[in-house]
Amino acid sequence: MPDLLINQTIQIPEGEFHWTSVRSQGPGGQNVNKVNTKVVLRWNVLETQAIPPRARDRLIQRAGSMVTQEGWLIVTSQQGRRRSDNLQDCFDKLRSLVLASLREPKIRRATRPTAASERRRRKTKEDVARKKQQRRPPAAD
């Protein structure tokens, strides 16, 4: 298993990955009961030097419950009937997670509503108020 290539500048060494195979719930017919095809891939995100620290923080935030308290990112796959296909699927999932965490989030800048939208909002409020006023019974003199 070679290093996992994320993009042109980032690759994760194969020694950082630990994977095991277990019984799968997926397709396989009678074979599913006797062959371990589900793959569980573990990668310690807190100890890796492969990605920048800010991207690591975003990755932990994005992955959510996939990261344990000790910092292990756990990715599983049981889509295919073969262990090699499921291992490749785990690597693909991990690659997409890391690529998403490498992008800096876009900074939101506060904007104000346009004058036309303010006028439309006030006109709607006036129309509703007028409609409710017309529903009231006439005042007794």
N, C-alpha and C positions, 0 to 999 in steps of 0.2 A: 504494500500500500504506500504510494508516494505521498509527498506533502500535499496538503489541500491548497490549491491555488485559488485565492479569492479574486484578486485583480492583478494588474501588472506590478504593483508595489507590495502587495501583502500576500504572504503564504504562511500557512500554519504547519509547523513540523508534525510529522506523523507520530512522533513520540509523545505528543501531548494528548493524543486520543486513547481512550480505553473503550473497547466495545465488547459486548457479549451477545450471545444469541439465546433466545428462549422460545418456548412453544408459542405458536402464533394462533390467533383466532381467525385469520383470514382464509382465503381459498387454498385448496390443496387436497380436498377429498379425504380419503383414509390416511394419506400421507401426513396430514396436519397433526395427527395424534402421535407420531413417532419421530418427526424431524423438527429440529429447532431452527425455524426460519425467521422469526421476528428478531430484529436487531435493535439493541439499546446502545446508543453512542453517548459517551460521557466525555466532557471537555471542561477543564478547570479554567473558567473565565478570569477569576481573580489573580491567578498566578501566571497567565500567559503574557509574553512580551511581544506577541505577533501583531497586536492591534494597539492603536493609540489609547491612552487612558480615557479621553473623553468619549471615544467610540465605545470603549468597554462599558462605561457607565450607561450610555444609551442602549447598548445591547442588553444589559441586565434589566433595565427598565422595560424594554420592548418585549423581552422573553417572558417576563412575569413569573408564573408558577413553574416554568420549565427550569428555572435556576433554583438550586437548593440553598439553604442558609450557609453552607460551607463554600458556595461559589461554583458548584458543578452545574454546567448546562447539560440537560439530559434530552436527547432527541431520539425518538423511536420511529420505526417503520415496520409495517407488516402488510404492505400493499401487494407485494409479489409473492410468487411461490418459491423463489430462490433467495437464499441468504445474500448472495452477491448483489442482487437487484435491490434488496432492502437496505443494504449498507450504502449503496450508491445513492439511494433516495434520502438517507439520513444526511449524507454529505451535501446533497443538493439543498436540503432544508437549511442546514447550517450555513452554507454559502449565502443563501438569500437573506438569512437573518443578519449575518455580518455585513453584507453589502448595504442593507437598509440602515444599519447603525452607523455606517461610515458617512452617510449624508448628514450635513448640518441641518437642523430644523430651520425653517423659514421664520424669520422674526415678524411677528404681527405688529403692524402699526395701526394705532387707533385712528379711525376716521370719523367725520361728522356727517350726519344726514344732509342731503341736499335741500335747498330751499323749497324746491318743488315737492319733494316727498313730505316735508313738514306741512306745506299747505294742504296736500291731499289728506294727511292724517287729521288736521284740524277740521277740514271740511267734513270728513266722515264722522268725527265726533259731534259736530254741530247737527248733521243730518239725523244721527241717532237720538240726540237730545230733543230735537224738534218732533220726531216721531213719537217719542215717549210723552212729550208734553201734550200732544194731540189726543193721546189715549186717556188722559185724566178727565174726570167729569168737570163740567163748568162750575165755577165758584158760585156759591149761594150768596145773594146780596142781602 
